[in-house]
Amino acid sequence: MMKKNSGFVFIETVMVTVVLSIVLIACLVAFNKLLAEEKRRLMYDDTSYIYTTYHIENFIVSLNIEKYIKEYMLQEDSKTEYKRKIVEFNCSDRTLYDLVNNGEIDPKEEQKMNFCTNVINSDALNIKHIYITTYDVNSIKDCLDDNGNVVCDTADMEVLDNLSINAIYYLRTLYGSNKDPDNPDYRVIVEYEEEVNNCKVTKNPVNGSCPSNYNMVNSKCCKKDLKNYYSNIKLVIRGTYL
């Protein structure tokens, strides 16, 4: 009887250990995700830019974004068939606008194009790049090593070659999966670049003026630095496409 009880206690101990291990692993995964999100918020995100990104997404959706996605992210040609995972949004792309019979952009649509270009190039918004990616960015992250190097050489990832190291590191902090792989969701990622005064690096003014890469702050010349912020939002397409 003692041997039977000992065997039961052993099996019970093993089962409890397995259950606890599974729970701990699940907690660790959840904690790492929260840690990555908090790190992203501290290093890259800025509240004002989150709202700006929301309005940018609204405007992008008002264009022919369905046709744009079909052209560049579900592209098919005669030699190969592939889906692009990331593209850089370009206001001047004719795919985004309605055309008239002679192939020219409709005059009303041209106003949209000019507005789009002026908004993105506006110094007030500090927009540097806008990217559209699949919502599930795991395949993109698989093409980036720990040092931020691009390790893939495929047409669907060619945009990665032009990304800044900060943009690459930001991509590595993103999570999300598609519910339907055959009908993927997309997200908008906006890279902002803002000029900031770095008063840890200063010079004395010369004849009341600062060198070209410095700004006057409290009678000292503070070095001008560029700070990158990033924000992303799910691209919600109104209507049916593809």
The 8 nearest C-alpha neighbors of each residue, nearest first, counted from 0:
[[1, 3, 2, 4, 5, 6, 7, 8],
 [0, 2, 4, 3, 5, 6, 7, 8],
 [3, 1, 5, 0, 4, 6, 7, 8],
 [4, 2, 6, 0, 5, 1, 7, 8],
 [5, 3, 7, 1, 6, 2, 8, 0],
 [6, 4, 2, 8, 3, 7, 1, 9],
 [7, 5, 9, 3, 4, 8, 2, 10],
 [6, 8, 4, 10, 9, 5, 11, 3],
 [9, 7, 11, 5, 6, 10, 12, 4],
 [8, 10, 6, 12, 7, 11, 5, 13],
 [11, 9, 13, 7, 12, 8, 14, 6],
 [10, 12, 8, 14, 9, 13, 7, 15],
 [13, 11, 9, 15, 10, 14, 8, 16],
 [12, 14, 16, 10, 11, 15, 17, 9],
 [15, 13, 17, 11, 16, 12, 18, 10],
 [14, 16, 18, 12, 17, 13, 19, 11],
 [17, 15, 13, 19, 14, 18, 20, 12],
 [16, 18, 20, 14, 15, 19, 13, 21],
 [19, 17, 15, 21, 20, 16, 14, 22],
 [20, 18, 22, 16, 21, 17, 23, 15],
 [19, 21, 17, 23, 18, 22, 16, 24],
 [22, 20, 24, 18, 19, 23, 25, 17],
 [21, 23, 19, 25, 20, 24, 26, 18],
 [22, 24, 26, 20, 25, 21, 19, 27],
 [23, 25, 27, 21, 26, 22, 20, 28],
 [26, 24, 22, 28, 27, 23, 21, 29],
 [25, 27, 23, 29, 24, 28, 30, 22],
 [26, 28, 30, 24, 25, 29, 31, 23],
 [27, 29, 25, 31, 30, 26, 24, 32],
 [30, 28, 26, 32, 27, 31, 25, 33],
 [29, 31, 27, 33, 32, 28, 26, 34],
 [32, 30, 34, 28, 33, 29, 27, 35],
 [31, 33, 35, 29, 30, 34, 36, 28],
 [34, 32, 36, 30, 35, 31, 37, 29],
 [33, 35, 31, 37, 32, 36, 30, 38],
 [34, 36, 38, 32, 33, 37, 172, 39],
 [37, 35, 39, 33, 38, 34, 40, 32],
 [36, 38, 40, 34, 39, 35, 33, 41],
 [39, 37, 35, 41, 36, 40, 42, 34],
 [40, 38, 36, 42, 37, 43, 41, 35],
 [41, 39, 44, 37, 38, 43, 42, 36],
 [40, 42, 38, 39, 43, 37, 44, 45],
 [43, 41, 39, 40, 38, 44, 228, 37],
 [42, 44, 228, 229, 39, 40, 41, 45],
 [45, 43, 40, 229, 228, 230, 39, 42],
 [44, 46, 48, 47, 49, 228, 43, 40],
 [47, 45, 49, 48, 44, 50, 51, 230],
 [48, 46, 49, 50, 45, 51, 52, 44],
 [47, 49, 51, 50, 45, 46, 52, 230],
 [48, 50, 46, 52, 47, 51, 230, 53],
 [51, 49, 53, 48, 52, 47, 54, 46],
 [52, 50, 48, 54, 53, 49, 55, 47],
 [53, 51, 55, 49, 50, 54, 48, 56],
 [52, 54, 50, 56, 51, 55, 49, 57],
 [55, 53, 57, 51, 56, 52, 58, 50],
 [56, 54, 52, 58, 57, 53, 59, 51],
 [55, 57, 59, 53, 54, 58, 52, 60],
 [58, 56, 54, 60, 55, 59, 53, 61],
 [57, 59, 61, 55, 60, 56, 54, 62],
 [60, 58, 56, 61, 62, 57, 55, 64],
 [59, 61, 62, 57, 58, 64, 236, 56],
 [62, 60, 58, 59, 57, 63, 64, 237],
 [61, 63, 60, 64, 59, 95, 96, 58],
 [64, 62, 95, 65, 66, 96, 67, 61],
 [63, 65, 67, 62, 66, 60, 68, 95],
 [66, 64, 68, 67, 63, 240, 69, 241],
 [65, 67, 69, 64, 68, 63, 70, 94],
 [68, 66, 64, 70, 65, 69, 94, 95],
 [69, 67, 72, 65, 71, 70, 66, 64],
 [68, 70, 73, 66, 67, 72, 71, 65],
 [71, 69, 67, 74, 68, 66, 73, 72],
 [70, 72, 74, 68, 69, 73, 67, 83],
 [73, 71, 83, 68, 82, 74, 69, 70],
 [74, 72, 82, 69, 71, 70, 83, 75],
 [73, 75, 71, 70, 72, 82, 81, 69],
 [74, 76, 80, 81, 73, 79, 77, 82],
 [77, 75, 78, 79, 80, 74, 81, 73],
 [76, 78, 79, 75, 80, 74, 81, 73],
 [79, 77, 76, 80, 75, 81, 74, 154],
 [80, 78, 76, 77, 81, 75, 74, 82],
 [79, 81, 75, 76, 78, 74, 82, 77],
 [82, 80, 75, 74, 83, 79, 73, 155],
 [81, 83, 73, 72, 74, 155, 84, 80],
 [84, 82, 155, 72, 85, 73, 81, 71],
 [83, 85, 132, 133, 155, 82, 156, 72],
 [84, 86, 132, 83, 131, 156, 158, 133],
 [87, 85, 131, 130, 158, 88, 132, 84],
 [88, 86, 130, 129, 131, 89, 85, 158],
 [87, 89, 129, 130, 86, 131, 90, 128],
 [88, 90, 91, 92, 87, 129, 116, 130],
 [91, 89, 92, 116, 115, 112, 88, 95],
 [90, 92, 89, 93, 112, 116, 95, 113],
 [91, 93, 94, 90, 89, 95, 96, 88],
 [94, 92, 95, 96, 91, 104, 97, 98],
 [93, 95, 92, 67, 96, 66, 63, 97],
 [96, 94, 63, 93, 62, 67, 92, 64],
 [95, 97, 94, 93, 108, 63, 98, 62],
 [98, 96, 105, 104, 108, 99, 95, 63],
 [97, 99, 104, 105, 103, 102, 96, 100],
 [98, 100, 105, 102, 103, 101, 104, 97],
 [101, 99, 102, 98, 103, 105, 104, 97],
 [102, 100, 103, 99, 98, 104, 105, 97],
 [101, 103, 100, 99, 98, 104, 105, 97],
 [104, 102, 98, 101, 99, 105, 100, 106],
 [103, 105, 98, 109, 97, 99, 106, 108],
 [104, 106, 108, 98, 99, 107, 97, 109],
 [107, 105, 109, 108, 104, 110, 103, 99],
 [108, 106, 110, 109, 105, 111, 104, 97],
 [107, 109, 111, 105, 110, 106, 96, 97],
 [110, 108, 112, 106, 111, 107, 104, 105],
 [109, 111, 113, 108, 107, 112, 114, 106],
 [112, 110, 108, 114, 109, 113, 115, 107],
 [111, 113, 109, 115, 110, 114, 90, 116],
 [114, 112, 116, 110, 115, 111, 117, 109],
 [113, 115, 111, 117, 112, 116, 118, 110],
 [116, 114, 112, 118, 113, 117, 90, 111],
 [115, 117, 113, 119, 114, 118, 90, 120],
 [118, 116, 114, 120, 115, 119, 121, 113],
 [119, 117, 121, 115, 116, 120, 114, 124],
 [118, 120, 116, 121, 117, 126, 115, 124],
 [121, 119, 117, 118, 116, 122, 126, 125],
 [120, 122, 118, 123, 119, 124, 117, 125],
 [123, 121, 125, 124, 120, 126, 119, 118],
 [122, 124, 121, 125, 126, 120, 118, 119],
 [123, 125, 126, 122, 121, 119, 118, 191],
 [126, 124, 122, 191, 192, 123, 193, 127],
 [127, 125, 191, 124, 119, 128, 190, 192],
 [126, 128, 191, 190, 192, 125, 129, 119],
 [129, 127, 190, 189, 126, 130, 191, 87],
 [130, 128, 189, 88, 188, 87, 190, 131],
 [131, 129, 87, 188, 88, 86, 187, 189],
 [130, 132, 187, 86, 85, 186, 188, 87],
 [133, 131, 85, 186, 84, 185, 134, 130],
 [132, 134, 185, 135, 84, 184, 186, 136],
 [135, 133, 185, 186, 184, 136, 132, 175],
 [134, 136, 176, 175, 133, 137, 177, 174],
 [135, 137, 139, 138, 134, 133, 140, 174],
 [138, 136, 140, 139, 135, 141, 174, 175],
 [137, 139, 141, 140, 136, 142, 135, 84],
 [140, 138, 136, 137, 141, 142, 84, 143],
 [139, 141, 137, 142, 143, 138, 171, 136],
 [142, 140, 138, 139, 143, 137, 144, 150],
 [141, 143, 151, 150, 140, 139, 149, 144],
 [144, 142, 149, 140, 148, 141, 147, 150],
 [143, 145, 147, 146, 148, 142, 149, 150],
 [146, 144, 147, 143, 148, 168, 171, 140],
 [147, 145, 144, 148, 143, 168, 164, 149],
 [146, 148, 144, 145, 143, 167, 164, 168],
 [147, 149, 144, 143, 146, 150, 145, 142],
 [150, 148, 143, 142, 151, 147, 144, 160],
 [149, 151, 142, 143, 148, 152, 144, 141],
 [152, 150, 142, 149, 153, 156, 143, 141],
 [151, 153, 150, 154, 156, 157, 149, 142],
 [152, 154, 155, 156, 151, 157, 83, 81],
 [153, 155, 157, 156, 152, 83, 81, 158],
 [154, 156, 83, 153, 84, 157, 82, 81],
 [157, 155, 154, 158, 153, 159, 84, 85],
 [156, 158, 154, 159, 160, 155, 153, 152],
 [159, 157, 160, 156, 161, 86, 85, 162],
 [160, 158, 162, 157, 161, 156, 149, 167],
 [159, 161, 158, 162, 157, 149, 156, 163],
 [162, 160, 159, 158, 163, 157, 164, 166],
 [163, 161, 159, 160, 166, 167, 164, 158],
 [164, 162, 166, 165, 167, 161, 160, 159],
 [163, 165, 167, 166, 147, 168, 162, 148],
 [166, 164, 168, 163, 167, 169, 227, 162],
 [167, 165, 169, 163, 164, 168, 162, 170],
 [168, 166, 164, 170, 169, 165, 147, 163],
 [167, 169, 165, 171, 170, 166, 164, 147],
 [170, 168, 166, 171, 172, 167, 165, 173],
 [171, 169, 167, 172, 168, 173, 166, 140],
 [170, 172, 168, 169, 173, 140, 167, 143],
 [173, 171, 169, 170, 35, 39, 174, 168],
 [174, 172, 170, 171, 175, 169, 136, 36],
 [175, 173, 172, 136, 135, 176, 137, 32],
 [174, 176, 135, 134, 173, 177, 136, 137],
 [177, 175, 135, 134, 178, 174, 136, 137],
 [176, 178, 179, 135, 183, 180, 184, 134],
 [177, 179, 180, 176, 183, 184, 182, 181],
 [178, 180, 182, 177, 181, 183, 184, 176],
 [181, 179, 183, 182, 177, 178, 184, 176],
 [180, 182, 179, 183, 177, 178, 184, 73],
 [181, 183, 179, 180, 184, 177, 178, 241],
 [184, 182, 180, 177, 179, 181, 185, 133],
 [183, 185, 134, 133, 177, 182, 186, 234],
 [186, 184, 133, 134, 234, 132, 233, 183],
 [185, 187, 233, 234, 134, 132, 232, 131],
 [186, 188, 131, 232, 231, 130, 234, 233],
 [189, 187, 231, 130, 230, 129, 131, 186],
 [190, 188, 129, 230, 229, 128, 231, 130],
 [191, 189, 229, 128, 127, 228, 126, 129],
 [190, 192, 126, 228, 127, 125, 227, 229],
 [193, 191, 227, 125, 226, 127, 225, 126],
 [192, 194, 226, 225, 125, 195, 227, 191],
 [193, 195, 225, 224, 226, 223, 192, 196],
 [196, 194, 224, 223, 225, 193, 197, 226],
 [197, 195, 223, 221, 222, 198, 224, 214],
 [196, 198, 222, 199, 221, 200, 223, 224],
 [199, 197, 221, 200, 201, 196, 222, 220],
 [198, 200, 197, 201, 221, 222, 196, 202],
 [199, 201, 198, 222, 197, 221, 202, 220],
 [202, 200, 221, 220, 198, 222, 199, 219],
 [203, 201, 220, 204, 219, 221, 200, 209],
 [202, 204, 219, 220, 205, 201, 209, 218],
 [205, 203, 209, 208, 207, 220, 206, 202],
 [204, 206, 208, 207, 209, 203, 210, 202],
 [207, 205, 208, 204, 209, 203, 210, 218],
 [206, 208, 204, 205, 209, 218, 203, 215],
 [209, 207, 204, 205, 206, 210, 215, 220],
 [208, 210, 204, 220, 213, 214, 205, 215],
 [211, 209, 213, 212, 208, 204, 220, 214],
 [210, 212, 213, 209, 214, 223, 208, 222],
 [213, 211, 223, 210, 222, 214, 209, 224],
 [212, 214, 222, 223, 221, 210, 220, 211],
 [215, 213, 220, 221, 209, 216, 222, 223],
 [214, 216, 220, 219, 218, 221, 209, 217],
 [217, 215, 219, 218, 220, 214, 221, 198],
 [218, 216, 219, 215, 220, 221, 214, 198],
 [217, 219, 216, 215, 220, 204, 203, 207],
 [220, 218, 216, 217, 215, 203, 221, 202],
 [219, 221, 215, 202, 201, 214, 213, 209],
 [222, 220, 198, 201, 213, 214, 197, 196],
 [223, 221, 213, 197, 200, 196, 212, 201],
 [222, 224, 196, 213, 212, 195, 197, 221],
 [225, 223, 195, 194, 196, 197, 222, 226],
 [224, 226, 194, 193, 195, 192, 227, 223],
 [227, 225, 193, 192, 194, 224, 195, 228],
 [228, 226, 192, 191, 193, 225, 229, 190],
 [229, 227, 43, 191, 44, 190, 192, 45],
 [230, 228, 190, 43, 44, 189, 191, 227],
 [229, 231, 189, 49, 188, 44, 52, 48],
 [232, 230, 188, 187, 189, 186, 52, 229],
 [231, 233, 187, 186, 234, 188, 53, 230],
 [232, 234, 186, 235, 185, 187, 231, 134],
 [233, 235, 186, 185, 187, 236, 232, 56],
 [236, 234, 233, 237, 60, 185, 56, 184],
 [237, 235, 238, 60, 234, 65, 64, 239],
 [238, 236, 235, 239, 60, 61, 240, 65],
 [237, 239, 236, 240, 65, 235, 60, 241],
 [240, 238, 237, 241, 236, 65, 66, 182],
 [241, 239, 65, 238, 66, 69, 236, 237],
 [240, 69, 239, 65, 66, 68, 73, 182]]
